[in-house]
Amino acid sequence: MKFGIVFFPTVGPDDRPAPQYFDECLQLVDLAESLGYDHAKIVEHYFFRYGGYSPDPVTFLAAAAGRTSRIRLGTSATIPAFQHPVKLAGKLAMLDNISHGRLDAAFGRGFLPDEFSAFGIPMDESKSRFVENVEAIKRLWSEENVVWEGQYHQFGPVTLLPRPVQQPHPPVFVTTARSAESCAEAARAGHGLQTVPNVMSTEQLQERLGIYRAEWAGSGRAAGTERIHFSYPCVVAPEGEEARRMGRFDDERNTAAISAAVAAWATTTSSAYPGYEQFANIGASRFDEKLAAQKLMIGSPDQVRGQIEQIAEWFGDDVTISLGIHSGHLSVEDAATTLRLLAEEVIPKLSVNLL
C-alpha cells in the first residue's frame, strides 16, 4: 500500500489568498518528500471555490518538480476536452522532463456544466472528446510523424518535442466517479484507475474494482500489476475529538463549495451524464454518516490506522491512497501534523502489506 497527497482547494480570495495557498501546498510537498510519501497530485477546475485555484495542474507540478527529487507528481486529473491534444501532450512531456521522469498523467472527463459552457464544448461530447484526445496524446508521446484524423482534431505529420523521459510514455490513469463501463474501458486500455470512494457505496466500489481487475486480467495483463488510486479527505490529530472537530469544519466548507459548483445541474441535462441532475441537491455535509462509512480518513493515529486496515480489507492492500490534507480551510500547520502523524505513528504500524 502506498500513500501520497492530493491538493483540492475549496477556497477563494476571501478565505485565503492564492499566493499563500500555493506557498503552503509547496511546503507540504517538501514535507511529504522528506517523510517518504509516494506522490503529490493536484486537480484541474475553474471559476468556483471548488478547485478553482487550480486551473492548470501542470504549472503547480512544475514548481513542485523544481524543489523535489524523488516524489512522483500527478495530475488529478487534467481535462483533455479543454485543450488541444498537441498542446496538452507537449506540456505534460515537458513536465516529465523537468521532473526527470516522475509524471503520473491522470485524465478526467470533467462534470461541471459551467466549465464546459466557458470552453464552448457541449457536454454530450465529453466522452468522445475524452477518448479521442487521450489516444492522440499517447500516440504523440510514443510515436514519431503522427498523423491524426479525429472527429475533433486533425493534424500531422508531427513529432512531439521534447519526448517524454518515461517510455513508451508516462503512466496513464483514468479518473471515474461512478461508471462501471469506464472502469472496464480503463482496464482494457491498460490505464490506471483513479476514483473517489465518497461518491458511491462500499458495495458499488467493490463491484467496480472487480470489473476493473477482471478486465485487466482478461486483457492478458498479469494480476497484481493494476494501478488503483483512491482519494480521501484526511485529518489526523493526537486526540480523535480534535481531529473530528477540524474534519467536520473542513467537510462542511468543502460541501458548500461543491454545492455552488454543481448548481447548474438544476437546469442542465446531458446524455453523457445520466442522473447527474441529482448533484444539484447535495444538501448538508453528512459528516457523521460519511465518517461512519469510512468515506473520510479522520481521527487519532489509532483510529485512522483502523480505518486504513478496513479499507484494505474491503478493496485490497494493493491500492494507493491519496490524502486530501489541505483544502485551505484548516491551517498549514494542521496539515503538516496530519502528514507527520501518518508517517510516524500510523503507516509503520499497519498490518497491511506496504509496497
VEXLO-896478 format. One line per 2 residues: number of its first residue (from 1); their letters; for each residue x, y, z of C-alpha. Coordinates in steps of 0.5 Angstrom, whole numbers, plus 500, padded with zeros to 3 digits. Layout:
% residues N
NUM> a> X/Y/Z ~ ...
//
This chain:
% residues 355
1> mk> 500/500/500 ~ 503/507/498
3> fg> 501/514/501 ~ 501/521/498
5> iv> 498/527/498 ~ 493/531/493
7> ff> 491/538/493 ~ 484/540/492
9> pt> 483/547/494 ~ 476/549/496
11> vg> 478/557/498 ~ 477/563/495
13> pd> 481/570/496 ~ 476/572/502
15> dr> 479/566/505 ~ 486/565/503
17> pa> 490/569/498 ~ 492/565/492
19> pq> 500/566/493 ~ 499/564/501
21> yf> 495/558/499 ~ 501/556/494
23> de> 506/557/498 ~ 503/553/504
25> cl> 502/547/499 ~ 509/547/496
27> ql> 512/547/503 ~ 507/541/504
29> vd> 510/538/498 ~ 517/539/501
31> la> 515/535/508 ~ 512/530/504
33> es> 518/528/500 ~ 522/528/507
35> lg> 518/524/510 ~ 518/519/505
37> yd> 511/519/501 ~ 510/517/494
39> ha> 507/522/491 ~ 504/529/490
41> ki> 498/531/486 ~ 493/537/484
43> ve> 487/538/481 ~ 484/542/475
45> hy> 478/546/476 ~ 476/553/474
47> ff> 472/559/477 ~ 469/557/483
49> ry> 472/556/490 ~ 471/548/489
51> gg> 478/547/486 ~ 478/554/482
53> ys> 485/556/485 ~ 488/550/480
55> pd> 486/552/473 ~ 493/549/471
57> pv> 496/543/475 ~ 502/543/470
59> tf> 504/550/473 ~ 504/547/480
61> la> 507/541/479 ~ 513/544/475
63> aa> 514/548/481 ~ 514/542/486
65> ag> 519/539/481 ~ 524/544/482
67> rt> 524/543/489 ~ 524/536/490
69> sr> 528/530/487 ~ 524/523/489
71> ir> 517/524/490 ~ 512/523/484
73> lg> 508/528/481 ~ 501/527/479
75> ts> 495/531/475 ~ 489/529/479
77> at> 486/530/474 ~ 487/534/468
79> ip> 481/535/463 ~ 483/534/456
81> af> 477/536/453 ~ 479/543/455
83> qh> 486/543/451 ~ 488/541/444
85> pv> 492/535/445 ~ 498/537/442
87> kl> 499/543/447 ~ 497/538/453
89> ag> 502/533/451 ~ 507/538/450
91> kl> 506/541/457 ~ 506/534/460
93> am> 512/532/456 ~ 516/538/459
95> ld> 514/537/466 ~ 516/529/465
97> ni> 523/532/463 ~ 523/538/468
99> sh> 522/532/474 ~ 527/527/471
101> gr> 521/522/469 ~ 517/523/475
103> ld> 510/525/472 ~ 504/521/473
105> aa> 498/523/468 ~ 491/522/470
107> fg> 486/525/465 ~ 478/526/467
109> rg> 472/528/463 ~ 470/534/467
111> fl> 463/534/470 ~ 461/542/472
113> pd> 457/545/467 ~ 460/552/468
115> ef> 466/550/466 ~ 464/546/459
117> sa> 460/553/458 ~ 466/557/458
119> fg> 470/553/454 ~ 464/553/449
121> ip> 464/545/449 ~ 458/541/449
123> md> 457/536/455 ~ 454/531/451
125> es> 461/531/447 ~ 465/530/453
127> ks> 466/522/453 ~ 468/522/445
129> rf> 473/528/446 ~ 476/525/452
131> ve> 477/518/449 ~ 480/522/442
133> nv> 484/526/446 ~ 488/521/451
135> ea> 489/517/445 ~ 492/522/441
137> ik> 496/524/447 ~ 499/517/448
139> rl> 501/517/440 ~ 504/524/441
141> ws> 508/521/447 ~ 510/514/444
143> ee> 511/515/436 ~ 514/520/431
145> nv> 511/523/425 ~ 504/522/428
147> vw> 498/524/423 ~ 492/525/427
149> eg> 485/525/423 ~ 480/525/429
151> qy> 473/528/430 ~ 475/534/433
153> hq> 482/535/432 ~ 486/534/425
155> fg> 494/535/425 ~ 500/532/422
157> pv> 505/529/421 ~ 508/532/427
159> tl> 514/529/432 ~ 513/532/439
161> lp> 519/535/443 ~ 521/534/448
163> rp> 520/527/448 ~ 518/524/455
165> vq> 523/521/459 ~ 519/515/461
167> qp> 518/510/455 ~ 514/509/452
169> hp> 510/514/456 ~ 508/517/463
171> pv> 503/512/467 ~ 496/514/465
173> fv> 491/514/470 ~ 483/515/468
175> tt> 479/519/473 ~ 472/516/474
177> ar> 467/518/479 ~ 461/512/478
179> sa> 461/509/471 ~ 463/501/471
181> es> 464/502/464 ~ 469/507/465
183> ca> 473/502/470 ~ 472/497/464
185> ea> 475/501/459 ~ 481/504/463
187> ar> 483/496/464 ~ 482/494/457
189> ag> 487/500/455 ~ 492/499/460
191> hg> 490/505/464 ~ 491/506/472
193> lq> 484/508/475 ~ 483/514/480
195> tv> 477/515/484 ~ 474/518/490
197> pn> 470/513/495 ~ 466/518/497
199> vm> 461/518/491 ~ 459/511/492
201> st> 457/506/497 ~ 463/501/499
203> eq> 459/495/495 ~ 459/499/489
205> lq> 466/501/489 ~ 468/493/490
207> er> 464/492/484 ~ 467/497/480
209> lg> 474/494/482 ~ 472/487/481
211> iy> 470/489/474 ~ 477/493/473
213> ra> 481/487/476 ~ 477/482/471
215> ew> 478/486/465 ~ 485/488/467
217> ag> 487/480/467 ~ 482/479/461
219> sg> 487/483/457 ~ 493/479/458
221> ra> 496/483/464 ~ 499/480/470
223> ag> 494/480/476 ~ 497/485/481
225> te> 500/490/476 ~ 494/494/476
227> ri> 494/501/479 ~ 489/504/483
229> hf> 489/510/487 ~ 484/513/492
231> sy> 483/520/495 ~ 480/521/502
233> pc> 480/528/506 ~ 485/527/512
235> vv> 486/530/518 ~ 490/527/524
237> ap> 491/530/531 ~ 494/527/537
239> eg> 486/527/540 ~ 481/524/536
241> ee> 476/529/538 ~ 480/535/536
243> ar> 481/531/529 ~ 474/530/528
245> rm> 472/538/530 ~ 477/540/525
247> gr> 475/535/520 ~ 467/537/521
249> fd> 469/544/520 ~ 473/542/513
251> de> 468/538/511 ~ 462/543/512
253> rn> 466/548/508 ~ 468/543/502
255> ta> 461/541/502 ~ 459/548/501
257> ai> 464/549/495 ~ 462/543/491
259> sa> 454/545/492 ~ 456/552/489
261> av> 460/549/483 ~ 454/544/481
263> aa> 448/549/482 ~ 448/549/474
265> wa> 446/542/474 ~ 439/544/477
267> tt> 438/547/469 ~ 442/542/466
269> ts> 442/535/463 ~ 446/531/458
271> sa> 446/524/455 ~ 453/523/457
273> yp> 452/524/465 ~ 446/521/466
275> gy> 443/522/473 ~ 448/528/475
277> eq> 442/532/476 ~ 441/530/483
279> fa> 448/533/484 ~ 444/540/485
281> ni> 441/538/491 ~ 447/536/495
283> ga> 445/539/502 ~ 449/539/508
285> sr> 455/535/509 ~ 453/529/513
287> fd> 460/529/516 ~ 458/523/521
289> ek> 455/519/516 ~ 461/519/512
291> la> 466/518/517 ~ 462/512/520
293> aq> 462/509/513 ~ 470/510/512
295> kl> 469/516/507 ~ 473/521/511
297> mi> 480/519/514 ~ 479/523/520
299> gs> 481/521/528 ~ 487/520/532
301> pd> 493/516/530 ~ 490/509/532
303> qv> 483/511/529 ~ 486/512/523
305> rg> 490/506/523 ~ 484/502/524
307> qi> 480/506/518 ~ 486/504/513
309> eq> 486/497/515 ~ 479/497/514
311> ia> 480/500/507 ~ 485/495/505
313> ew> 480/489/508 ~ 475/492/503
315> fg> 479/494/497 ~ 486/490/497
317> dd> 492/492/500 ~ 495/494/493
319> vt> 491/500/493 ~ 495/507/493
321> is> 492/512/498 ~ 492/520/496
323> lg> 491/524/502 ~ 487/531/502
325> ih> 490/534/507 ~ 490/542/505
327> sg> 483/545/502 ~ 485/551/505
329> hl> 480/552/511 ~ 485/549/516
331> sv> 492/552/518 ~ 498/549/514
333> ed> 501/547/521 ~ 495/542/522
335> aa> 496/539/515 ~ 504/538/517
337> tt> 501/535/523 ~ 497/530/519
339> lr> 503/528/515 ~ 508/527/521
341> ll> 503/523/525 ~ 501/519/519
343> ae> 509/518/517 ~ 511/517/524
345> ev> 505/513/528 ~ 500/510/523
347> ip> 504/508/517 ~ 509/504/520
349> kl> 504/500/525 ~ 500/498/519
351> sv> 498/491/519 ~ 497/491/511
353> nl> 502/490/506 ~ 507/496/505
355> l> 510/497/498
//
